[in-house]
Amino acid sequence: MEDSTSRQPDSPTPNAPGGTPRPAGGFAARLAPYAKPAAIAGAAVAVVCVALLVIVFFLDSFNAATYSMTGKSVQDATDEARDIRESYSGVRIGALIVLLVSAASAIAGGVLLYLNRSAVPDDEEDNGEDVDFEDLAGR
């Protein structure tokens, strides 16, 4: 093998789709360190956005119920009814946008984790050593 300035993989990555080995260092491999944090953060933010949307739904329902106690309807064409209908519209739109972005990042992180499931980083090679509880406990 000739010397070159580019890094040559030691061996092709096993378990590549289609039965052909894929070389290490592809686009997915370069983004792999960011996949797990993106998936975790995206899922956490998505859960918070869903909780926020549920809270806004209950607050909106409460406002409509208290407004209708006087015999008025939220569907009326008055300025007061329109203000009640639109009181949480900004929060709803913002939460939906953040929910979509965070869900997309969680899905992208999950896809990257799936694509790199068999890739082993250079510093974490399995050298065949088996470590059990006694070794860790110092017995």
Accessible surface in RSA format (square Angstrom, percent):
REM  Atomic radii and reference values for relative SASA: ProtOr
REM  Chains: A
REM  Algorithm: Lee & Richards
REM  Probe-radius: 1.40
REM  Slices: 20
REM RES _ NUM      All-atoms   Total-Side   Main-Chain    Non-polar    All polar
REM                ABS   REL    ABS   REL    ABS   REL    ABS   REL    ABS   REL
RES MET A   1   200.70 103.9 112.48  74.4  88.22 210.1 102.18  86.9  98.52 130.5
RES GLU A   2   157.74  90.6 140.57 106.3  17.17  40.9  60.73 117.5  97.01  79.2
RES ASP A   3   149.58 104.8 118.29 117.7  31.28  74.0  41.18  96.9 108.39 108.1
RES SER A   4    69.30  58.6  32.59  43.5  36.70  84.5  42.81  91.2  26.48  37.1
RES THR A   5   153.97 109.5 113.85 115.4  40.12  95.6  91.28 122.6  62.69  94.8
RES SER A   6    69.20  58.5  55.23  73.7  13.97  32.2  51.35 109.3  17.86  25.0
RES ARG A   7   161.94  68.0 128.91  65.7  33.03  78.6  77.45 105.8  84.49  51.2
RES GLN A   8    84.16  47.1  69.44  50.7  14.72  35.0  20.82  44.3  63.34  48.0
RES PRO A   9    51.49  37.5  37.27  34.0  14.22  51.7  39.65  32.7  11.83  73.6
RES ASP A  10   149.35 104.6 107.26 106.8  42.09  99.5  40.25  94.7 109.09 108.8
RES SER A  11    75.74  64.0  63.82  85.2  11.92  27.5  36.21  77.1  39.53  55.4
RES PRO A  12    76.65  55.9  67.49  61.5   9.16  33.3  68.61  56.6   8.04  50.0
RES THR A  13    15.90  11.3  12.53  12.7   3.37   8.0   6.72   9.0   9.18  13.9
RES PRO A  14    86.27  62.9  75.63  68.9  10.64  38.7  86.27  71.2   0.00   0.0
RES ASN A  15   111.55  76.9  84.58  81.7  26.96  64.9  25.91  62.4  85.63  82.8
RES ALA A  16    12.61  11.6   1.06   1.6  11.56  26.3   1.06   1.5  11.56  30.6
RES PRO A  17    95.48  69.6  72.89  66.4  22.60  82.1  85.11  70.3  10.38  64.5
RES GLY A  18    80.33  99.1   0.00   N/A  80.33  99.1  43.65 119.8  36.68  82.1
RES GLY A  19    72.53  89.4   0.00   N/A  72.53  89.4  39.89 109.5  32.64  73.1
RES THR A  20    92.63  65.9  91.07  92.3   1.56   3.7  70.06  94.1  22.57  34.1
RES PRO A  21    79.34  57.8  59.44  54.2  19.90  72.3  61.66  50.9  17.68 109.9
RES ARG A  22    65.30  27.4  63.10  32.2   2.20   5.2  48.71  66.6  16.58  10.0
RES PRO A  23    97.70  71.2  88.01  80.2   9.69  35.2  90.23  74.5   7.47  46.4
RES ALA A  24    52.48  48.3  31.32  48.3  21.16  48.1  35.98  50.7  16.50  43.7
RES GLY A  25    43.17  53.2   0.00   N/A  43.17  53.2  24.28  66.6  18.89  42.3
RES GLY A  26    35.67  44.0   0.00   N/A  35.67  44.0  34.58  94.9   1.09   2.4
RES PHE A  27   136.99  68.5 128.92  79.9   8.07  21.0 128.92  78.2   8.07  23.1
RES ALA A  28    24.78  22.8  22.31  34.4   2.47   5.6  22.31  31.4   2.47   6.6
RES ALA A  29    38.69  35.6  24.91  38.4  13.78  31.3  25.87  36.4  12.82  34.0
RES ARG A  30   153.99  64.7 136.31  69.5  17.68  42.1  68.20  93.2  85.79  52.0
RES LEU A  31    60.36  33.6  60.36  43.2   0.00   0.0  60.36  42.4   0.00   0.0
RES ALA A  32    32.46  29.8  24.33  37.6   8.13  18.5  24.61  34.7   7.85  20.8
RES PRO A  33    94.98  69.2  67.43  61.5  27.55 100.1  80.82  66.7  14.15  88.0
RES TYR A  34   147.82  69.0 146.16  83.2   1.66   4.3  98.09  73.7  49.74  61.3
RES ALA A  35     1.22   1.1   0.27   0.4   0.95   2.2   1.22   1.7   0.00   0.0
RES LYS A  36   124.40  60.7 124.40  76.3   0.00   0.0  67.32  60.6  57.09  60.8
RES PRO A  37    76.38  55.7  69.84  63.7   6.54  23.8  74.72  61.7   1.66  10.3
RES ALA A  38    36.33  33.4  26.94  41.6   9.39  21.4  35.48  50.0   0.85   2.3
RES ALA A  39    18.67  17.2  16.37  25.3   2.29   5.2  16.59  23.4   2.08   5.5
RES ILE A  40   111.51  63.5 106.24  79.1   5.27  12.7 110.30  79.4   1.21   3.3
RES ALA A  41    55.26  50.8  49.70  76.7   5.56  12.6  55.13  77.6   0.13   0.3
RES GLY A  42     3.18   3.9   0.00   N/A   3.18   3.9   2.58   7.1   0.59   1.3
RES ALA A  43    48.71  44.8  44.68  69.0   4.03   9.2  48.49  68.3   0.23   0.6
RES ALA A  44    54.35  50.0  44.72  69.0   9.63  21.9  52.64  74.1   1.72   4.5
RES VAL A  45    62.00  40.8  61.55  55.7   0.45   1.1  62.00  53.9   0.00   0.0
RES ALA A  46    16.50  15.2  16.38  25.3   0.11   0.3  16.50  23.2   0.00   0.0
RES VAL A  47   104.12  68.5 101.22  91.6   2.90   7.0 103.20  89.7   0.92   2.5
RES VAL A  48    99.76  65.6  97.20  88.0   2.56   6.2  99.18  86.2   0.58   1.6
RES CYS A  49     8.11   6.1   7.91   8.8   0.21   0.5   0.21   0.5   7.91   8.5
RES VAL A  50    75.47  49.7  75.20  68.1   0.27   0.7  75.38  65.5   0.09   0.2
RES ALA A  51    49.42  45.4  42.63  65.8   6.79  15.4  48.82  68.8   0.60   1.6
RES LEU A  52    70.82  39.4  68.84  49.2   1.98   5.0  70.30  49.4   0.52   1.4
RES LEU A  53    36.47  20.3  31.02  22.2   5.45  13.7  31.40  22.1   5.07  13.6
RES VAL A  54    72.27  47.6  69.77  63.2   2.50   6.0  72.27  62.8   0.00   0.0
RES ILE A  55    97.72  55.6  96.55  71.9   1.17   2.8  97.71  70.4   0.01   0.0
RES VAL A  56     4.35   2.9   4.35   3.9   0.00   0.0   4.35   3.8   0.00   0.0
RES PHE A  57   129.09  64.6 124.94  77.4   4.15  10.8 129.06  78.2   0.02   0.1
RES PHE A  58   125.74  62.9 121.22  75.1   4.52  11.8 121.23  73.5   4.51  12.9
RES LEU A  59    75.64  42.1  75.19  53.8   0.45   1.1  75.64  53.1   0.01   0.0
RES ASP A  60    34.03  23.8  31.74  31.6   2.29   5.4   9.38  22.1  24.65  24.6
RES SER A  61    49.96  42.2  39.25  52.4  10.70  24.7  34.69  73.9  15.27  21.4
RES PHE A  62   128.34  64.2 122.92  76.1   5.41  14.1 127.89  77.5   0.45   1.3
RES ASN A  63    42.27  29.1  40.84  39.5   1.43   3.4   5.96  14.3  36.31  35.1
RES ALA A  64    31.66  29.1  30.41  46.9   1.25   2.8  30.60  43.1   1.06   2.8
RES ALA A  65    52.79  48.5  45.49  70.2   7.30  16.6  51.26  72.2   1.53   4.1
RES THR A  66    62.97  44.8  53.20  53.9   9.77  23.3  42.38  56.9  20.59  31.1
RES TYR A  67    21.10   9.9  14.24   8.1   6.86  17.8  18.54  13.9   2.56   3.2
RES SER A  68    54.07  45.7  40.84  54.5  13.23  30.5  23.85  50.8  30.21  42.3
RES MET A  69   161.09  83.4 124.25  82.2  36.84  87.7  97.12  82.6  63.97  84.8
RES THR A  70   101.37  72.1  65.60  66.5  35.77  85.2  74.18  99.6  27.19  41.1
RES GLY A  71    72.30  89.2   0.00   N/A  72.30  89.2  37.60 103.2  34.71  77.7
RES LYS A  72    96.95  47.3  88.88  54.5   8.07  19.2  55.78  50.2  41.17  43.9
RES SER A  73    49.23  41.6  45.85  61.2   3.38   7.8  32.45  69.1  16.79  23.5
RES VAL A  74    19.86  13.1  17.55  15.9   2.31   5.6  17.55  15.2   2.31   6.3
RES GLN A  75   144.34  80.7 119.79  87.5  24.55  58.5  53.63 114.2  90.71  68.8
RES ASP A  76    53.68  37.6  47.30  47.1   6.38  15.1  13.23  31.1  40.45  40.3
RES ALA A  77   108.46  99.7  68.26 105.3  40.20  91.5  76.33 107.5  32.13  85.1
RES THR A  78    70.47  50.1  63.71  64.6   6.76  16.1  69.93  93.9   0.54   0.8
RES ASP A  79    99.10  69.4  93.71  93.3   5.39  12.7  25.76  60.6  73.35  73.1
RES GLU A  80    90.87  52.2  85.18  64.4   5.69  13.5  36.55  70.7  54.32  44.4
RES ALA A  81     0.00   0.0   0.00   0.0   0.00   0.0   0.00   0.0   0.00   0.0
RES ARG A  82    99.91  41.9  99.91  50.9   0.00   0.0  34.49  47.1  65.42  39.7
RES ASP A  83    82.28  57.6  74.51  74.2   7.78  18.4  28.29  66.6  53.99  53.8
RES ILE A  84    33.94  19.3  31.67  23.6   2.27   5.5  33.94  24.4   0.00   0.0
RES ARG A  85    80.44  33.8  67.68  34.5  12.76  30.4  34.60  47.3  45.84  27.8
RES GLU A  86    92.28  53.0  81.18  61.4  11.09  26.4  29.07  56.2  63.21  51.6
RES SER A  87    60.57  51.2  25.32  33.8  35.25  81.2  35.02  74.6  25.55  35.8
RES TYR A  88    50.45  23.6  50.26  28.6   0.19   0.5  27.96  21.0  22.50  27.7
RES SER A  89    39.54  33.4  39.12  52.2   0.41   1.0  19.40  41.3  20.13  28.2
RES GLY A  90    54.81  67.6   0.00   N/A  54.81  67.6  40.54 111.2  14.28  32.0
RES VAL A  91    65.46  43.1  57.30  51.9   8.15  19.6  64.07  55.7   1.38   3.7
RES ARG A  92    75.48  31.7  75.48  38.5   0.00   0.0  37.03  50.6  38.46  23.3
RES ILE A  93   105.47  60.0 104.63  77.9   0.84   2.0 105.32  75.8   0.15   0.4
RES GLY A  94    31.01  38.2   0.00   N/A  31.01  38.2  30.67  84.2   0.35   0.8
RES ALA A  95     5.89   5.4   0.00   0.0   5.89  13.4   3.48   4.9   2.40   6.4
RES LEU A  96    85.10  47.4  85.10  60.9   0.00   0.0  85.10  59.8   0.00   0.0
RES ILE A  97    98.91  56.3  98.19  73.1   0.72   1.7  98.91  71.2   0.00   0.0
RES VAL A  98    70.65  46.5  69.28  62.7   1.37   3.3  70.52  61.3   0.13   0.3
RES LEU A  99    33.77  18.8  33.77  24.2   0.00   0.0  33.77  23.7   0.00   0.0
RES LEU A 100   123.69  68.9 118.52  84.8   5.17  13.0 119.08  83.6   4.60  12.4
RES VAL A 101    99.13  65.2  95.49  86.4   3.64   8.8  98.14  85.3   0.99   2.7
RES SER A 102     7.81   6.6   5.12   6.8   2.69   6.2   7.81  16.6   0.00   0.0
RES ALA A 103    33.23  30.6  30.98  47.8   2.25   5.1  33.18  46.7   0.05   0.1
RES ALA A 104    59.36  54.6  49.87  77.0   9.49  21.6  55.63  78.3   3.73   9.9
RES SER A 105    41.51  35.1  34.85  46.5   6.66  15.3  34.96  74.4   6.55   9.2
RES ALA A 106    21.06  19.4  15.44  23.8   5.63  12.8  15.90  22.4   5.16  13.7
RES ILE A 107   118.54  67.5 111.84  83.3   6.70  16.2 117.78  84.8   0.77   2.1
RES ALA A 108    52.98  48.7  46.44  71.7   6.54  14.9  52.48  73.9   0.50   1.3
RES GLY A 109     1.35   1.7   0.00   N/A   1.35   1.7   0.81   2.2   0.54   1.2
RES GLY A 110    32.33  39.9   0.00   N/A  32.33  39.9  26.55  72.9   5.78  12.9
RES VAL A 111    78.46  51.6  75.90  68.7   2.56   6.2  77.88  67.7   0.57   1.6
RES LEU A 112    29.09  16.2  28.96  20.7   0.13   0.3  28.96  20.3   0.13   0.3
RES LEU A 113    71.88  40.0  65.57  46.9   6.31  15.9  66.41  46.6   5.47  14.7
RES TYR A 114   138.25  64.5 132.48  75.4   5.77  15.0 100.35  75.4  37.90  46.7
RES LEU A 115    67.88  37.8  67.40  48.2   0.48   1.2  67.56  47.4   0.32   0.9
RES ASN A 116    23.40  16.1  13.83  13.4   9.58  23.1   8.13  19.6  15.28  14.8
RES ARG A 117   134.90  56.6  97.05  49.5  37.85  90.1  53.15  72.6  81.75  49.5
RES SER A 118    29.18  24.7  11.65  15.5  17.53  40.4  19.06  40.6  10.12  14.2
RES ALA A 119    47.26  43.5  29.24  45.1  18.01  41.0  32.04  45.1  15.22  40.3
RES VAL A 120    95.26  62.7  69.32  62.8  25.93  62.5  70.25  61.0  25.01  67.8
RES PRO A 121    73.91  53.9  60.28  54.9  13.64  49.6  73.01  60.3   0.90   5.6
RES ASP A 122   100.70  70.5  83.57  83.2  17.13  40.5  37.41  88.1  63.29  63.1
RES ASP A 123   125.46  87.9  86.91  86.5  38.55  91.2  48.97 115.2  76.49  76.3
RES GLU A 124   115.53  66.3  98.31  74.4  17.22  41.0  34.74  67.2  80.79  66.0
RES GLU A 125   132.57  76.1 108.04  81.7  24.52  58.4  36.97  71.5  95.60  78.1
RES ASP A 126   130.97  91.7  95.48  95.0  35.50  83.9  42.77 100.6  88.21  88.0
RES ASN A 127   113.38  78.2  78.44  75.8  34.94  84.1  40.93  98.5  72.45  70.0
RES GLY A 128    67.04  82.7   0.00   N/A  67.04  82.7  36.67 100.6  30.37  68.0
RES GLU A 129   127.11  73.0 101.01  76.4  26.10  62.1  40.06  77.5  87.05  71.1
RES ASP A 130   131.59  92.2 105.78 105.3  25.81  61.0  37.99  89.4  93.60  93.3
RES VAL A 131    86.63  57.0  60.72  55.0  25.91  62.4  60.72  52.8  25.91  70.3
RES ASP A 132    72.80  51.0  65.48  65.2   7.32  17.3  35.89  84.5  36.91  36.8
RES PHE A 133   130.99  65.5 123.60  76.6   7.38  19.2 125.24  75.9   5.74  16.4
RES GLU A 134    84.07  48.3  84.02  63.6   0.04   0.1  37.73  73.0  46.33  37.8
RES ASP A 135    90.12  63.1  64.73  64.4  25.39  60.0  21.41  50.4  68.71  68.5
RES LEU A 136   139.29  77.6 106.22  76.0  33.07  83.1 109.00  76.5  30.29  81.5
RES ALA A 137    50.21  46.2  10.68  16.5  39.52  89.9  22.60  31.8  27.60  73.1
RES GLY A 138    68.53  84.5   0.00   N/A  68.53  84.5  34.98  96.0  33.55  75.1
RES ARG A 139   203.04  85.3 136.97  69.8  66.07 157.3  77.69 106.2 125.36  76.0
END  Absolute sums over single chains surface
CHAIN  1 A    10649.7       8517.4       2132.3       7095.2       3554.5
END  Absolute sums over all chains
TOTAL         10649.7       8517.4       2132.3       7095.2       3554.5
